[in-house]
Amino acid sequence: MKLLTKLRKKKVEFYTSLDKIPIWNFKKCESDGDFKYLLKIKDYEIVPKYDPIEAMDIWLSLNTEIINTFGISDDVKIELDIKRNIARLQKEMILEENFSLLAIIREYERDLKALEDKKNKKANKIKSDFTDELIDIQRYFGIRIIEKKESAHYYFKHLMKMQKELKEYGKNKA
């Protein structure tokens, strides 16, 4: 019985930096919108109770870390601002139980969808998914990335370097 009480009182731990969170967890949070992947646990089918507000704050902090570390284009800044506003309003809605904010959240979500549609139309191709990016990075650098072990920082560092080199190559070729 004492063991069960200890387990219940054990505070859940979160991944709080890009250096620590595995890229698989980061991408699952991003794609599924589920903050349980910020938890340092082995089985994501059995998830302990955690504070969703703390998880939202950590998610915002991770995204801010990406911006501060790697920089971003103006289009991505707009997209992240919209996502940040959605997360902030969701947090406010939960804390203050103010469900009238849902209308504003839905408006931001429509803006985000329109922005993504415009981006896809402009690129005139289907957006690459995480697996495609991972394969491209591995081929380009000749490395193996184990997505459940490598940090998000490691992944983004290689992604940004590859994009920069390919962009420079395109300029030199022209």
BELHUGI-V797397 format. One record per pair of residues at least 24 apart in sequence whose ideal C-beta (glycine too) atoms are under 10 Angstrom apart, sorted by the first residue. I is the first residue (numbers start at 1). J is the second residue. D is the distance in whole Angstrom. If there is no record, write none. Layout:
[[I | J | D] [I | J | D]]
//
This chain:
[[7 | 48 | 9] [8 | 48 | 9] [8 | 49 | 9] [10 | 48 | 8] [11 | 48 | 9] [11 | 50 | 9] [11 | 51 | 10] [12 | 36 | 10] [12 | 38 | 9] [12 | 39 | 6] [12 | 40 | 8] [12 | 41 | 8] [12 | 47 | 9] [12 | 48 | 5] [12 | 49 | 7] [12 | 50 | 5] [12 | 51 | 8] [12 | 54 | 9] [12 | 55 | 9] [13 | 38 | 10] [13 | 39 | 7] [13 | 40 | 4] [13 | 41 | 8] [13 | 50 | 9] [14 | 38 | 5] [14 | 39 | 6] [14 | 40 | 7] [14 | 50 | 8] [14 | 51 | 9] [14 | 54 | 7] [14 | 55 | 7] [14 | 57 | 10] [14 | 58 | 5] [14 | 59 | 10] [14 | 62 | 10] [15 | 39 | 8] [15 | 40 | 6] [15 | 58 | 8] [15 | 62 | 8] [15 | 151 | 9] [15 | 152 | 9] [16 | 40 | 10] [16 | 54 | 10] [16 | 57 | 10] [16 | 58 | 6] [16 | 61 | 7] [16 | 62 | 8] [16 | 65 | 9] [17 | 58 | 9] [17 | 61 | 8] [17 | 62 | 7] [17 | 65 | 7] [17 | 151 | 8] [17 | 152 | 9] [17 | 153 | 8] [18 | 61 | 10] [18 | 62 | 6] [18 | 63 | 10] [18 | 65 | 5] [18 | 66 | 7] [18 | 69 | 7] [18 | 70 | 9] [18 | 151 | 6] [18 | 152 | 5] [18 | 153 | 4] [18 | 154 | 9] [18 | 155 | 9] [18 | 156 | 7] [18 | 157 | 9] [19 | 65 | 9] [19 | 69 | 10] [19 | 151 | 5] [19 | 152 | 8] [19 | 153 | 5] [19 | 154 | 8] [20 | 62 | 10] [20 | 151 | 6] [20 | 152 | 9] [20 | 153 | 9] [21 | 58 | 9] [21 | 62 | 7] [21 | 65 | 10] [21 | 151 | 6] [21 | 152 | 5] [21 | 153 | 8] [21 | 155 | 10] [22 | 146 | 9] [22 | 147 | 7] [22 | 148 | 5] [22 | 149 | 6] [22 | 150 | 7] [22 | 151 | 7] [22 | 152 | 7] [22 | 154 | 10] [22 | 155 | 9] [23 | 130 | 8] [23 | 133 | 10] [23 | 134 | 8] [23 | 145 | 7] [23 | 146 | 9] [23 | 147 | 5] [23 | 148 | 8] [23 | 149 | 9] [23 | 150 | 6] [23 | 151 | 7] [23 | 152 | 5] [23 | 153 | 9] [23 | 154 | 7] [23 | 155 | 4] [23 | 156 | 8] [23 | 159 | 10] [24 | 130 | 9] [24 | 134 | 10] [24 | 145 | 10] [24 | 146 | 9] [24 | 147 | 4] [24 | 148 | 5] [24 | 149 | 9] [24 | 150 | 9] [24 | 152 | 9] [24 | 155 | 10] [25 | 147 | 9] [25 | 148 | 8] [25 | 151 | 10] [25 | 152 | 8] [26 | 59 | 9] [26 | 62 | 7] [26 | 63 | 10] [26 | 66 | 9] [26 | 130 | 9] [26 | 147 | 10] [26 | 151 | 9] [26 | 152 | 4] [26 | 153 | 10] [26 | 155 | 8] [26 | 156 | 9] [27 | 129 | 9] [27 | 130 | 5] [27 | 131 | 9] [27 | 133 | 9] [27 | 134 | 9] [27 | 147 | 8] [27 | 152 | 8] [27 | 155 | 9] [28 | 130 | 9] [28 | 147 | 10] [29 | 55 | 9] [29 | 58 | 10] [29 | 59 | 6] [29 | 62 | 8] [29 | 63 | 10] [29 | 152 | 10] [30 | 59 | 9] [30 | 62 | 10] [30 | 63 | 9] [30 | 83 | 10] [30 | 130 | 8] [30 | 152 | 10] [31 | 129 | 8] [31 | 130 | 7] [33 | 59 | 10] [33 | 86 | 10] [33 | 87 | 10] [35 | 59 | 6] [35 | 87 | 10] [38 | 62 | 8] [52 | 90 | 9] [52 | 91 | 8] [52 | 94 | 7] [53 | 90 | 10] [53 | 91 | 6] [53 | 92 | 10] [53 | 94 | 7] [53 | 95 | 7] [55 | 91 | 10] [56 | 87 | 6] [56 | 88 | 8] [56 | 90 | 7] [56 | 91 | 5] [56 | 94 | 9] [57 | 87 | 9] [57 | 91 | 8] [59 | 83 | 10] [59 | 84 | 10] [59 | 87 | 7] [60 | 84 | 6] [60 | 87 | 6] [60 | 88 | 8] [60 | 91 | 9] [62 | 152 | 7] [62 | 153 | 10] [63 | 87 | 9] [65 | 152 | 9] [65 | 153 | 8] [65 | 156 | 10] [66 | 152 | 8] [66 | 153 | 9] [66 | 156 | 6] [66 | 160 | 10] [69 | 153 | 7] [69 | 156 | 8] [69 | 157 | 8] [69 | 160 | 9] [70 | 153 | 9] [70 | 156 | 6] [70 | 157 | 8] [70 | 159 | 9] [70 | 160 | 5] [70 | 161 | 10] [71 | 160 | 8] [72 | 160 | 10] [75 | 115 | 8] [75 | 118 | 9] [75 | 119 | 7] [75 | 122 | 9] [76 | 119 | 9] [78 | 111 | 9] [78 | 112 | 9] [78 | 115 | 7] [79 | 111 | 10] [79 | 112 | 7] [79 | 115 | 6] [79 | 116 | 8] [79 | 119 | 8] [81 | 108 | 10] [82 | 108 | 5] [82 | 109 | 8] [82 | 111 | 6] [82 | 112 | 5] [82 | 113 | 10] [82 | 114 | 10] [82 | 115 | 7] [82 | 116 | 10] [83 | 108 | 8] [83 | 109 | 10] [83 | 112 | 7] [84 | 108 | 10] [85 | 111 | 9] [85 | 112 | 9] [86 | 111 | 9] [86 | 112 | 7] [130 | 155 | 9] [133 | 158 | 10] [133 | 159 | 6] [133 | 162 | 9] [133 | 163 | 10] [134 | 158 | 10] [134 | 159 | 9] [136 | 162 | 7] [136 | 163 | 10] [136 | 166 | 10] [137 | 161 | 9] [137 | 162 | 6] [137 | 163 | 10] [140 | 165 | 8] [140 | 166 | 8]]
//
